[in-house]
Amino acid sequence: MRILSLLHFSGNLPNTPIAGVLSTLGLSFWCPPLLSPNISSTRSCFCAMEEMQDSHNDMGLYTPNPEVRGMTCLNRDAFNKTIHVPVIKVKKEIINRLMKSLKHRLIQRPSLKRVIEDPKDEVNKLVLLDPYKVKSIDSFAESDHVLFKQFDVSPQVSQYELQLTYENFKCEEILRAVLPKGQDVTSGFSRVGHIAHMNLRDHQLPYKNVIGQVILDKNPGITSVVNKTNTIDSAYRNFQMEVLAGEENMITKVKENYVTYEFDFSKVYWNPRLATEHDRIIGLLKARDVLFDVFAGVGPFAIPAAKKKLHGVCQ
């Protein structure tokens, strides 16, 4: 028999009854008596994902109004902006066939229709083009002109007055416009079910509510945005967090390695970046191995091990 000992995460076991979960799998896992409440909570903390930025940076036309700089309370109407974009007229009956061929020259903006009605023309529709790729008729390739001729399209490029709104800007574009120039922009977060977990820096804290609301608006499925605070309210250095936007419901569900976990994120350590490590360790286990996980948390090691019909000791 081989014994594998894992010293991993601490959790709040009374809130996450692993033994009960394991028993439903028909396995006899033994959990020793709980450590003292103080000891079991010594490493209940949260770790935010490294900040990530979109490599594509649309400047100029797609930069929000300068008036939003320094905004600490989100005003979506302040992002309304009028720009001019190139368009071509296309007959309604051939729109779908032509769009597939021109997709790389179409305007790319969140929540923006690329084909709109022409109020002055009942036969044709207007196709919105990318102003950075199409300046005039000369911007089209020879293959495009062949296509235009095939579908009897007049490739005359006109300018159209387009109204951009808050919905048409990307998350990073909004935050870069709001925060002071030269400061780092945080648009990345660690997702735990419906919760977006951020780790804001000191210079971003005055704008935390705007940041939270923008993250909430721009990420479907996220209903709560939280930030780890610097407040430590015990000698055992338990981190606290605050809700920046959305609901205060911290009971969440996460699916990892074919197991669904349900827990209170405000009381349990969970780092989604460790999914690969959990899977790697479980892959090392063989028949007759015994797993010792003394900081089991909600069981990301113990439960998958139980599914493999292994014996284990978890705390």
Secondary structure, DSSP 4 states (H G I P E B T S, - for coil): --EEEE------GGGS-HHHHHHTTT---B-PPPPPHHHHTTT----PPPP---S----GGGSPPGGGTT-SS--GGGG-EEEEEEEEEEEGGGHHHHHHHHGGGB---TT--SEEEETTEEEEEEEEB-TTT-SSGGGS-HHHHHHHHHTT-----EEEEEEE-GGGS-HHHHHHHHSPTTS------EEETTEEEE---GGGGGGHHHHHHHHHHHSTT--EEEEEEEEE-STT--EEEEEEEE----EEEEEETTEEEEEETTTS---GGGHHHHHHHHHH--TT-EEEETT-TT-TTHHHHHHTT-EEEE-
